[in-house]
Amino acid sequence: MKFNRIFILASILTVGFTSCKKVEGPGGSSSITGTLKGKTIQGSSGSAKFEVTHVITTHANGVDGSILDNSDYFLLNTPNGGTYYYVWYENTNFLGQDPNLAGRTGIKVTYSNSESNVSIATNTLTAIQSMASADFSASRVGDIITLTNLEIGEVPDADEVNTPFIVDVATQGKSVTGSSSLSTEAPVADERIYIIYGDEDFYSESVRTDENGMFQFNGLTRGDYLVYAFSIDTLSSTGQMTRSELSASITDKKQVVDAGQLMIVK
């Protein structure tokens, strides 16, 4: 009996240690820092711009009498020659019908009547990241989704169509024409930096650079991380976006790891 009790105790301790094993992500005491510098495209026609769109789900679920109905959809677009999308909704309590819009790629989002606006926004963000990550960078704050086209140029404005959402273009896309050049390298302030934990597919957290182009991610555990910012691909004739990346590894508690310098073109 004594041997059995010792064996059981050892098993419990083993399970306890196994379940407490840390993986990359929050919950630690270490940090990753770095610097962002960049150059700006300059030319006779002015600076190129990426289309930025806000999708606000505030008026879903019967607020002010507006309700998100089964098979409702809104439109997302890319510069000429790119993929056009429609984002449509299916209620989990009812069978929805795909609008099957000709010339567009459908992105399906499921929801229920009991979900909050924030939950619907989260589901929408996940679906767009899954189906259209090559064309948009996407983030969410509350019930507001921000979508940035990853290719510069004029874009037909997004449209809420029959959804109760507010779909608004925050920045109009603009192409560069004529001769252009790059400015002198300088620290980039108030630029968003993203971090990926371990082998995850999407970024898990983001911060903005300070006035000196510095950034810092805090509260991280041991493991491998990837930090990145978006940059114009100067080898692309259409101004397509690419990622400027740095890898960093945390090996100890209370460690501050300098990932180095990211370089972008805006």
VENRA-V123887 format. One record per residue. RES is the residue in three letters. SS is DSSP state (2 for helix, 1 for strand, 0 for the rest). Layout:
BEGIN
res = {RES:RES}
ss = {SS:SS}
END
This chain:
BEGIN
res = {MET:LYS:PHE:ASN:ARG:ILE:PHE:ILE:LEU:ALA:SER:ILE:LEU:THR:VAL:GLY:PHE:THR:SER:CYS:LYS:LYS:VAL:GLU:GLY:PRO:GLY:GLY:SER:SER:SER:ILE:THR:GLY:THR:LEU:LYS:GLY:LYS:THR:ILE:GLN:GLY:SER:SER:GLY:SER:ALA:LYS:PHE:GLU:VAL:THR:HIS:VAL:ILE:THR:THR:HIS:ALA:ASN:GLY:VAL:ASP:GLY:SER:ILE:LEU:ASP:ASN:SER:ASP:TYR:PHE:LEU:LEU:ASN:THR:PRO:ASN:GLY:GLY:THR:TYR:TYR:TYR:VAL:TRP:TYR:GLU:ASN:THR:ASN:PHE:LEU:GLY:GLN:ASP:PRO:ASN:LEU:ALA:GLY:ARG:THR:GLY:ILE:LYS:VAL:THR:TYR:SER:ASN:SER:GLU:SER:ASN:VAL:SER:ILE:ALA:THR:ASN:THR:LEU:THR:ALA:ILE:GLN:SER:MET:ALA:SER:ALA:ASP:PHE:SER:ALA:SER:ARG:VAL:GLY:ASP:ILE:ILE:THR:LEU:THR:ASN:LEU:GLU:ILE:GLY:GLU:VAL:PRO:ASP:ALA:ASP:GLU:VAL:ASN:THR:PRO:PHE:ILE:VAL:ASP:VAL:ALA:THR:GLN:GLY:LYS:SER:VAL:THR:GLY:SER:SER:SER:LEU:SER:THR:GLU:ALA:PRO:VAL:ALA:ASP:GLU:ARG:ILE:TYR:ILE:ILE:TYR:GLY:ASP:GLU:ASP:PHE:TYR:SER:GLU:SER:VAL:ARG:THR:ASP:GLU:ASN:GLY:MET:PHE:GLN:PHE:ASN:GLY:LEU:THR:ARG:GLY:ASP:TYR:LEU:VAL:TYR:ALA:PHE:SER:ILE:ASP:THR:LEU:SER:SER:THR:GLY:GLN:MET:THR:ARG:SER:GLU:LEU:SER:ALA:SER:ILE:THR:ASP:LYS:LYS:GLN:VAL:VAL:ASP:ALA:GLY:GLN:LEU:MET:ILE:VAL:LYS}
ss = {0:2:2:2:2:2:2:2:2:2:2:2:2:2:2:2:2:2:2:0:0:0:0:0:0:1:1:1:1:1:1:1:1:1:1:1:1:1:1:0:1:1:1:0:0:0:0:0:1:0:0:1:1:1:1:1:0:0:0:0:0:0:2:2:2:0:0:0:0:0:0:0:1:1:1:1:0:0:0:0:0:0:0:0:1:1:1:1:1:1:1:0:0:0:0:0:0:0:0:0:0:0:0:0:1:1:1:1:1:1:1:0:0:0:0:0:2:2:2:2:2:2:2:2:2:2:2:2:2:2:2:2:0:0:0:1:1:1:1:1:1:0:0:1:1:1:1:1:1:0:1:0:0:0:0:0:0:0:1:0:0:0:0:0:0:1:1:1:1:1:1:0:0:1:0:0:0:0:0:1:1:1:0:0:0:1:1:0:0:0:0:1:1:1:1:1:1:0:0:0:0:0:0:0:1:1:1:1:0:0:0:0:0:1:1:1:1:1:1:1:0:0:1:1:1:1:1:1:1:1:1:1:0:0:0:0:0:0:0:1:1:1:1:1:1:1:1:1:1:1:0:0:0:0:0:1:1:1:1:1:1:1:1:1:1:0}
END
